[in-house]
Amino acid sequence: MNRYENGKLVIESDFEIRLLRKENEDIDLLIPVDLRVLNLNIDKMPDYMDSRFQFRDVRNIIIRFTTNKDNNYCTIHLLRSVDLLSAMVNFIMNYESHSIRIIRNEFSIDMYLNPI
């Protein structure tokens, strides 16, 4: 399992975590996931919803964040290819008290946003 930590951001992944870009305080991480189905599991969803969203044919995940101490937010992009214009979805997450875990399964990936 690969692990990336920077301040309060914690990512554990069965896939490689690559530094894509570092410019001043801004960092982009790339996680190639081999064009799989991604099950996004989110802690504490409302009662009327199940705990996961499913995305088909995800090739890469980009996680963008800043090392600014006053900002504990990251943007997560699920991509069909390498560039940001291929994003199926992107969302903002406060990682101050949550971690990101990416688990490889036989035919899919489980991505968990869980409390620390």
C-alpha positions as YAML, in Angstrom:
chain: A
units: angstrom
residues:
- id: 1
  name: MET
  ca: [0.00, 0.00, 0.00]
- id: 2
  name: ASN
  ca: [1.34, 3.43, -0.98]
- id: 3
  name: ARG
  ca: [0.94, 6.27, 1.50]
- id: 4
  name: TYR
  ca: [1.15, 10.02, 0.97]
- id: 5
  name: GLU
  ca: [1.06, 12.54, 3.82]
- id: 6
  name: ASN
  ca: [1.40, 16.29, 3.66]
- id: 7
  name: GLY
  ca: [0.16, 18.24, 6.67]
- id: 8
  name: LYS
  ca: [-3.29, 16.84, 7.44]
- id: 9
  name: LEU
  ca: [-3.77, 15.29, 3.99]
- id: 10
  name: VAL
  ca: [-3.48, 11.48, 4.19]
- id: 11
  name: ILE
  ca: [-3.88, 9.23, 1.15]
- id: 12
  name: GLU
  ca: [-3.46, 5.45, 1.15]
- id: 13
  name: SER
  ca: [-3.60, 3.73, -2.23]
- id: 14
  name: ASP
  ca: [-3.03, 0.34, -3.82]
- id: 15
  name: PHE
  ca: [-1.96, 2.39, -6.87]
- id: 16
  name: GLU
  ca: [1.12, 4.57, -7.30]
- id: 17
  name: ILE
  ca: [0.79, 8.18, -6.10]
- id: 18
  name: ARG
  ca: [2.80, 10.50, -8.37]
- id: 19
  name: LEU
  ca: [3.69, 14.15, -7.89]
- id: 20
  name: LEU
  ca: [2.35, 15.76, -11.07]
- id: 21
  name: ARG
  ca: [2.94, 19.44, -10.32]
- id: 22
  name: LYS
  ca: [4.33, 21.57, -7.50]
- id: 23
  name: GLU
  ca: [4.13, 25.33, -7.90]
- id: 24
  name: ASN
  ca: [4.69, 27.51, -4.81]
- id: 25
  name: GLU
  ca: [2.12, 26.19, -2.29]
- id: 26
  name: ASP
  ca: [0.00, 24.29, -4.86]
- id: 27
  name: ILE
  ca: [0.45, 20.55, -5.42]
- id: 28
  name: ASP
  ca: [-1.21, 18.16, -7.90]
- id: 29
  name: LEU
  ca: [-1.01, 14.41, -7.31]
- id: 30
  name: LEU
  ca: [-1.77, 11.87, -10.05]
- id: 31
  name: ILE
  ca: [-3.01, 8.36, -9.28]
- id: 32
  name: PRO
  ca: [-3.32, 6.18, -12.43]
- id: 33
  name: VAL
  ca: [-6.03, 3.54, -11.91]
- id: 34
  name: ASP
  ca: [-6.11, 1.58, -15.19]
- id: 35
  name: LEU
  ca: [-9.53, 2.49, -16.67]
- id: 36
  name: ARG
  ca: [-11.68, 0.82, -14.03]
- id: 37
  name: VAL
  ca: [-15.07, 1.28, -12.42]
- id: 38
  name: LEU
  ca: [-14.65, 3.47, -9.34]
- id: 39
  name: ASN
  ca: [-17.01, 3.14, -6.35]
- id: 40
  name: LEU
  ca: [-16.84, 6.35, -4.35]
- id: 41
  name: ASN
  ca: [-17.83, 5.63, -0.74]
- id: 42
  name: ILE
  ca: [-18.61, 8.69, 1.37]
- id: 43
  name: ASP
  ca: [-18.97, 8.65, 5.15]
- id: 44
  name: LYS
  ca: [-22.22, 9.93, 6.69]
- id: 45
  name: MET
  ca: [-24.39, 10.29, 3.60]
- id: 46
  name: PRO
  ca: [-28.00, 11.40, 4.21]
- id: 47
  name: ASP
  ca: [-30.38, 8.57, 5.14]
- id: 48
  name: TYR
  ca: [-32.22, 8.77, 1.83]
- id: 49
  name: MET
  ca: [-29.05, 7.92, -0.13]
- id: 50
  name: ASP
  ca: [-26.78, 4.91, -0.19]
- id: 51
  name: SER
  ca: [-23.14, 5.46, 0.73]
- id: 52
  name: ARG
  ca: [-21.59, 5.23, -2.75]
- id: 53
  name: PHE
  ca: [-21.51, 6.74, -6.22]
- id: 54
  name: GLN
  ca: [-20.23, 4.69, -9.14]
- id: 55
  name: PHE
  ca: [-18.17, 6.02, -12.07]
- id: 56
  name: ARG
  ca: [-17.26, 3.99, -15.15]
- id: 57
  name: ASP
  ca: [-13.96, 3.99, -17.03]
- id: 58
  name: VAL
  ca: [-11.85, 6.07, -14.65]
- id: 59
  name: ARG
  ca: [-8.27, 6.21, -15.93]
- id: 60
  name: ASN
  ca: [-6.73, 8.70, -13.47]
- id: 61
  name: ILE
  ca: [-7.44, 10.53, -10.24]
- id: 62
  name: ILE
  ca: [-5.96, 13.96, -9.65]
- id: 63
  name: ILE
  ca: [-5.93, 15.43, -6.17]
- id: 64
  name: ARG
  ca: [-5.13, 19.16, -6.00]
- id: 65
  name: PHE
  ca: [-4.35, 20.89, -2.73]
- id: 66
  name: THR
  ca: [-2.33, 23.67, -1.18]
- id: 67
  name: THR
  ca: [0.24, 23.51, 1.62]
- id: 68
  name: ASN
  ca: [-1.15, 26.76, 3.03]
- id: 69
  name: LYS
  ca: [-1.73, 25.99, 6.75]
- id: 70
  name: ASP
  ca: [-5.11, 27.81, 6.78]
- id: 71
  name: ASN
  ca: [-6.58, 25.65, 3.99]
- id: 72
  name: ASN
  ca: [-7.52, 21.99, 4.53]
- id: 73
  name: TYR
  ca: [-9.46, 21.56, 1.29]
- id: 74
  name: CYS
  ca: [-8.53, 19.53, -1.76]
- id: 75
  name: THR
  ca: [-10.19, 19.09, -5.13]
- id: 76
  name: ILE
  ca: [-10.57, 15.52, -6.40]
- id: 77
  name: HIS
  ca: [-10.94, 14.98, -10.16]
- id: 78
  name: LEU
  ca: [-11.96, 11.63, -11.69]
- id: 79
  name: LEU
  ca: [-10.64, 11.58, -15.26]
- id: 80
  name: ARG
  ca: [-11.20, 9.53, -18.43]
- id: 81
  name: SER
  ca: [-7.68, 10.42, -19.64]
- id: 82
  name: VAL
  ca: [-4.75, 12.51, -18.40]
- id: 83
  name: ASP
  ca: [-5.98, 16.08, -18.83]
- id: 84
  name: LEU
  ca: [-8.43, 17.90, -16.55]
- id: 85
  name: LEU
  ca: [-10.83, 18.51, -19.45]
- id: 86
  name: SER
  ca: [-11.63, 14.79, -19.40]
- id: 87
  name: ALA
  ca: [-13.05, 14.99, -15.87]
- id: 88
  name: MET
  ca: [-16.28, 13.05, -15.30]
- id: 89
  name: VAL
  ca: [-16.69, 14.75, -11.97]
- id: 90
  name: ASN
  ca: [-14.74, 16.86, -9.55]
- id: 91
  name: PHE
  ca: [-15.55, 17.82, -5.98]
- id: 92
  name: ILE
  ca: [-14.05, 19.60, -3.01]
- id: 93
  name: MET
  ca: [-13.28, 17.78, 0.24]
- id: 94
  name: ASN
  ca: [-12.16, 19.06, 3.64]
- id: 95
  name: TYR
  ca: [-9.45, 16.58, 4.65]
- id: 96
  name: GLU
  ca: [-8.78, 18.04, 8.11]
- id: 97
  name: SER
  ca: [-10.39, 15.04, 9.84]
- id: 98
  name: HIS
  ca: [-10.81, 12.60, 6.92]
- id: 99
  name: SER
  ca: [-8.48, 10.41, 4.91]
- id: 100
  name: ILE
  ca: [-8.64, 9.11, 1.35]
- id: 101
  name: ARG
  ca: [-8.19, 5.39, 0.77]
- id: 102
  name: ILE
  ca: [-8.08, 3.78, -2.70]
- id: 103
  name: ILE
  ca: [-8.39, -0.01, -2.82]
- id: 104
  name: ARG
  ca: [-7.86, -2.19, -5.91]
- id: 105
  name: ASN
  ca: [-10.41, -4.97, -6.46]
- id: 106
  name: GLU
  ca: [-10.44, -7.55, -9.24]
- id: 107
  name: PHE
  ca: [-12.62, -5.48, -11.61]
- id: 108
  name: SER
  ca: [-13.12, -2.18, -9.81]
- id: 109
  name: ILE
  ca: [-11.74, 0.30, -7.30]
- id: 110
  name: ASP
  ca: [-13.18, 1.39, -3.98]
- id: 111
  name: MET
  ca: [-12.37, 4.94, -2.93]
- id: 112
  name: TYR
  ca: [-13.24, 5.77, 0.68]
- id: 113
  name: LEU
  ca: [-13.52, 9.21, 2.27]
- id: 114
  name: ASN
  ca: [-13.46, 8.23, 5.95]
- id: 115
  name: PRO
  ca: [-12.92, 9.93, 9.29]
- id: 116
  name: ILE
  ca: [-9.46, 9.59, 10.77]
...
